């Protein structure tokens, strides 16, 4: 991709909207050098749109950019909360937009990078996100039910009270399922009722290093998962569990960490855990590609 050509055309385009750049990709095909080179070219800064890199200590599995890889380019929205903290899309949007506004005031074009589609959409598009505070008692109740009766049990509750929104949520995405139930119970409205026509809030340049080769992507996913186990993923989880463990904590719902814990508890062999994580990530990549398809159309 001749990204500098795309950037130059984008920079020359006159518009009344302020500019942002969004670099997106499915899991396992990110290119750190790609966004670093763009940030250097524009003398700008990076805003992560990853819903797991916001957590402290989740390093190996989330593939956080290292200090060396940053090359003195400021990176925002990484390591901002502890593992027992709930963090909504609305909170992300509010914090990220403050950073964007600050960068615009310095005549810099913010560069958003990552693969959490909902986080990306919350910034790109001008639509409402319900300002509904978390109901911790409700969340703990639903999280415990998910542990006791599995995630489909909680998903059925969402289907019963908000069938419209349930169609957009995967049963395994427990955080979004719980949030949907929470919004419906606290406001009486479906989360879909807060969605309006999606219009770009900024003049947005969308870039991706993904070349469309799904077979290669899946092979990269398998190799990436194996490398993270080789690099000490199990030890990372063990260290976290020693200092920070609650079965209802949000980070435990992350693909990879959950399977490692099951391995540590003797429910999986190491080989089974690795294969299960690879499978889940391939499935996750399929859903990401479906989400990102709209960015190309």
C-alpha positions as CSV (number, residue, x, y, z in Angstrom):
1,X,0.0,0.0,0.0
2,X,1.3,3.4,-1.0
3,X,0.1,5.0,2.3
4,X,1.9,8.3,1.8
5,X,0.0,8.8,-1.5
6,X,-3.3,8.2,0.4
7,X,-2.1,10.6,3.2
8,X,-1.1,13.4,0.8
9,X,-4.5,13.2,-1.0
10,X,-6.3,13.2,2.3
11,X,-4.3,16.2,3.6
12,X,-4.9,18.2,0.5
13,X,-8.7,17.7,0.6
14,X,-10.6,20.7,1.8
15,X,-13.4,20.1,4.3
16,X,-15.2,21.8,7.1
17,X,-14.7,18.8,9.3
18,X,-11.6,18.1,11.4
19,X,-9.5,15.2,10.3
20,X,-8.7,11.8,11.9
21,X,-7.1,8.7,10.6
22,X,-8.3,5.2,11.6
23,X,-6.1,2.2,11.1
24,X,-8.0,-1.0,11.6
25,X,-7.3,-4.7,11.1
26,X,-8.4,-8.1,12.3
27,X,-6.6,-9.7,15.1
28,X,-3.0,-11.0,14.5
29,X,-2.3,-8.9,11.4
30,X,-1.4,-5.6,12.9
31,X,1.7,-3.8,11.8
32,X,3.3,-1.7,14.5
33,X,5.7,-0.1,12.0
34,X,2.7,0.9,9.8
35,X,1.2,3.3,12.3
36,X,4.5,4.4,13.7
37,X,5.7,5.5,10.2
38,X,2.4,7.3,9.6
39,X,2.7,9.1,13.0
40,X,6.2,10.1,12.1
41,X,5.1,11.3,8.7
42,X,2.4,13.5,10.2
43,X,4.2,14.4,13.5
44,X,1.2,13.1,15.3
45,X,0.2,10.8,18.1
46,X,-1.6,7.4,18.5
47,X,-4.9,6.6,20.3
48,X,-5.5,2.9,20.9
49,X,-9.0,1.6,20.2
50,X,-8.4,-1.8,21.8
51,X,-10.8,-2.8,24.6
52,X,-8.3,-5.0,26.3
53,X,-5.1,-2.9,26.1
54,X,-6.8,-0.3,28.4
55,X,-6.2,-2.8,31.3
56,X,-2.9,-2.8,33.2
57,X,-0.9,-6.1,33.3
58,X,-2.6,-7.7,30.3
59,X,0.5,-7.4,28.1
60,X,1.5,-10.5,26.2
61,X,-1.9,-11.6,25.1
62,X,-3.1,-8.1,24.1
63,X,0.1,-7.5,22.2
64,X,0.8,-4.1,23.7
65,X,3.3,-2.0,21.8
66,X,6.5,-1.8,23.7
67,X,8.4,1.3,24.7
68,X,11.0,0.5,22.1
69,X,8.4,0.0,19.4
70,X,6.8,3.3,20.2
71,X,9.9,5.2,19.1
72,X,9.0,8.2,21.3
73,X,5.6,8.5,19.6
74,X,3.0,9.2,22.3
75,X,0.4,6.4,22.7
76,X,-2.9,7.1,24.5
77,X,-5.6,4.8,26.0
78,X,-3.2,2.0,27.0
79,X,-2.8,0.8,30.6
80,X,-5.4,3.3,32.0
81,X,-7.4,1.1,34.4
82,X,-7.0,-1.8,36.8
83,X,-8.3,-5.3,36.2
84,X,-11.3,-5.0,38.5
85,X,-12.7,-1.9,36.8
86,X,-15.7,-1.8,34.5
87,X,-15.3,0.4,31.5
88,X,-18.0,1.3,29.0
89,X,-17.9,2.4,25.4
90,X,-19.4,5.7,26.5
91,X,-16.4,6.2,28.9
92,X,-14.0,5.3,26.2
93,X,-15.6,7.7,23.8
94,X,-15.6,10.6,26.3
95,X,-11.9,10.1,27.1
96,X,-10.7,9.5,23.6
97,X,-12.6,12.6,22.3
98,X,-10.9,14.8,24.9
99,X,-7.5,13.5,23.5
100,X,-8.7,14.1,20.0
101,X,-9.8,17.6,20.8
102,X,-6.4,18.4,22.4
103,X,-4.5,17.1,19.4
104,X,-6.6,19.1,17.1
105,X,-5.9,22.2,19.1
106,X,-2.2,21.5,18.5
107,X,-2.8,21.1,14.8
108,X,-2.2,17.4,14.9
109,X,-4.2,14.7,13.1
110,X,-5.1,12.0,15.6
111,X,-4.3,8.5,14.5
112,X,-6.7,5.8,15.9
113,X,-5.3,2.2,15.8
114,X,-6.9,-1.1,16.8
115,X,-9.5,-3.7,16.2
116,X,-12.4,-3.1,18.6
117,X,-15.1,-2.2,16.1
118,X,-17.4,-0.7,18.7
119,X,-14.7,1.6,20.0
120,X,-13.8,2.7,16.5
121,X,-17.5,3.4,15.6
122,X,-18.0,5.4,18.8
123,X,-15.4,7.9,17.6
124,X,-16.0,7.9,13.9
125,X,-19.7,8.3,13.8
126,X,-22.0,11.0,15.2
127,X,-24.5,8.9,17.1
128,X,-25.7,8.7,20.7
129,X,-24.3,6.2,23.3
130,X,-26.5,5.9,26.4
131,X,-25.1,7.6,29.4
132,X,-26.3,4.9,31.7
133,X,-24.0,4.3,34.8
134,X,-23.1,0.8,35.6
135,X,-25.3,-1.1,38.0
136,X,-22.7,-3.1,39.9
137,X,-25.2,-5.3,41.7
138,X,-26.9,-6.3,38.5
139,X,-23.6,-6.9,36.7
140,X,-22.3,-9.2,39.5
141,X,-25.6,-11.1,39.5
142,X,-25.5,-11.7,35.8
143,X,-21.8,-12.5,35.8
144,X,-22.3,-15.1,38.5
145,X,-25.2,-16.6,36.5
146,X,-22.9,-16.8,33.5
147,X,-20.3,-18.7,35.6
148,X,-23.0,-21.0,37.1
149,X,-25.3,-21.6,34.1
150,X,-23.0,-20.5,31.2
151,X,-23.2,-17.5,28.9
152,X,-26.2,-18.6,26.9
153,X,-28.4,-18.4,30.0
154,X,-27.7,-14.7,30.3
155,X,-28.1,-14.2,26.6
156,X,-31.6,-15.7,26.7
157,X,-32.5,-13.0,29.2
158,X,-31.4,-10.3,26.7
159,X,-33.4,-12.0,24.0
160,X,-36.5,-11.9,26.2
161,X,-36.3,-8.2,27.1
162,X,-34.6,-6.8,24.1
163,X,-34.8,-9.1,21.1
164,X,-33.9,-6.3,18.6
165,X,-30.5,-5.7,20.2
166,X,-29.9,-9.4,20.9
167,X,-29.8,-10.0,17.1
168,X,-26.6,-7.8,17.0
169,X,-24.8,-9.4,19.9
170,X,-23.0,-12.8,20.0
171,X,-24.0,-14.9,22.9
172,X,-20.4,-15.3,24.0
173,X,-19.8,-11.6,24.2
174,X,-20.9,-11.4,27.8
175,X,-19.9,-7.8,28.4
176,X,-22.2,-6.5,25.6
177,X,-25.0,-8.9,26.6
178,X,-24.9,-7.6,30.2
179,X,-24.7,-4.0,29.0
180,X,-27.7,-4.6,26.8
181,X,-29.7,-6.0,29.7
182,X,-28.5,-3.1,31.9
183,X,-29.5,-0.4,29.5
184,X,-32.9,-1.9,28.9
185,X,-33.7,-2.4,32.6
186,X,-32.5,1.1,33.6
187,X,-33.9,3.1,30.7
188,X,-36.8,1.0,29.4
189,X,-35.2,1.4,25.9
190,X,-33.4,-0.9,23.7
191,X,-29.8,-0.1,22.9
192,X,-30.9,0.1,19.3
193,X,-33.1,3.0,20.2
194,X,-30.0,5.0,20.9
195,X,-28.6,4.3,17.4
196,X,-29.3,6.9,14.8
197,X,-28.1,7.1,11.2
198,X,-24.4,6.8,11.2
199,X,-22.7,9.9,9.8
200,X,-19.0,10.6,10.0
201,X,-18.3,13.1,12.8
202,X,-14.8,13.8,11.3
203,X,-13.2,13.8,7.9
204,X,-11.9,10.3,8.3
205,X,-9.2,8.4,6.4
206,X,-9.6,4.6,6.8
207,X,-6.5,2.5,6.3
208,X,-5.8,-1.2,6.9
209,X,-2.6,-3.4,6.5
210,X,-4.9,-6.4,6.0
211,X,-4.5,-7.7,2.4
212,X,-7.7,-9.8,2.3
213,X,-6.0,-13.2,2.3
214,X,-8.0,-15.1,4.9
215,X,-5.9,-18.3,4.7
216,X,-2.8,-16.3,5.5
217,X,-4.6,-14.5,8.3
218,X,-5.7,-17.7,10.0
219,X,-2.1,-19.1,9.8
220,X,-0.8,-15.9,11.4
221,X,-3.4,-16.3,14.1
222,X,-2.2,-19.8,14.8
223,X,1.5,-18.8,14.9
224,X,0.7,-15.7,17.0
225,X,-1.1,-17.7,19.6
226,X,1.7,-20.3,19.8
227,X,4.3,-17.5,20.1
228,X,2.5,-15.9,23.0
229,X,2.4,-19.1,24.9
230,X,6.1,-19.5,24.1
231,X,6.7,-15.9,25.3
232,X,5.3,-16.5,28.7
233,X,1.5,-16.1,28.6
234,X,1.0,-18.8,31.2
235,X,3.4,-17.1,33.6
236,X,1.7,-13.7,33.0
237,X,-1.6,-15.2,33.9
238,X,-0.2,-16.9,37.0
239,X,1.4,-13.6,38.2
240,X,-1.9,-11.7,37.7
241,X,-3.9,-14.4,39.6
242,X,-1.5,-14.1,42.5
243,X,-2.2,-10.4,43.0
244,X,-5.6,-9.9,41.4
245,X,-8.3,-12.6,41.1
246,X,-12.0,-12.4,41.2
247,X,-14.1,-14.8,39.1
248,X,-16.4,-11.9,38.1
249,X,-13.7,-9.6,36.9
250,X,-14.2,-8.4,33.3
251,X,-10.7,-9.2,32.1
252,X,-11.4,-12.9,32.7
253,X,-13.8,-12.9,29.8
254,X,-11.0,-12.2,27.4
255,X,-10.3,-15.0,24.9
256,X,-6.9,-16.5,25.9
257,X,-6.8,-15.7,29.6
258,X,-9.9,-17.8,30.2
259,X,-8.5,-20.8,28.5
260,X,-5.1,-20.4,30.3
261,X,-6.9,-20.4,33.6
262,X,-8.8,-23.5,32.7
263,X,-5.4,-25.1,31.8
264,X,-4.0,-24.0,35.2
265,X,-7.1,-25.6,36.9
266,X,-6.5,-28.9,35.0
267,X,-9.6,-28.6,32.8
268,X,-7.4,-28.5,29.6
269,X,-4.1,-29.9,28.6
270,X,-1.6,-27.3,27.3
271,X,-2.2,-28.6,23.8
272,X,-6.0,-28.3,24.2
273,X,-5.7,-24.8,25.6
274,X,-3.6,-23.6,22.7
275,X,-5.9,-25.2,20.1
276,X,-9.0,-23.8,21.8
277,X,-7.4,-20.3,21.8
278,X,-6.5,-20.6,18.2
279,X,-10.0,-21.7,17.3
280,X,-11.6,-18.8,19.2
281,X,-9.4,-16.3,17.6
282,X,-10.1,-17.5,14.1
283,X,-13.8,-17.2,14.9
284,X,-13.3,-13.8,16.4
285,X,-11.4,-12.7,13.3
286,X,-14.4,-13.8,11.1
287,X,-16.7,-11.5,13.2
288,X,-14.2,-8.7,12.9
289,X,-14.0,-9.0,9.1
290,X,-17.8,-8.9,9.0
291,X,-17.8,-5.7,11.1
292,X,-14.9,-4.1,9.1
293,X,-16.5,-4.9,5.7
294,X,-18.6,-1.8,6.0
295,X,-15.5,0.4,6.2
296,X,-14.6,-0.7,2.6
297,X,-18.0,0.0,1.2
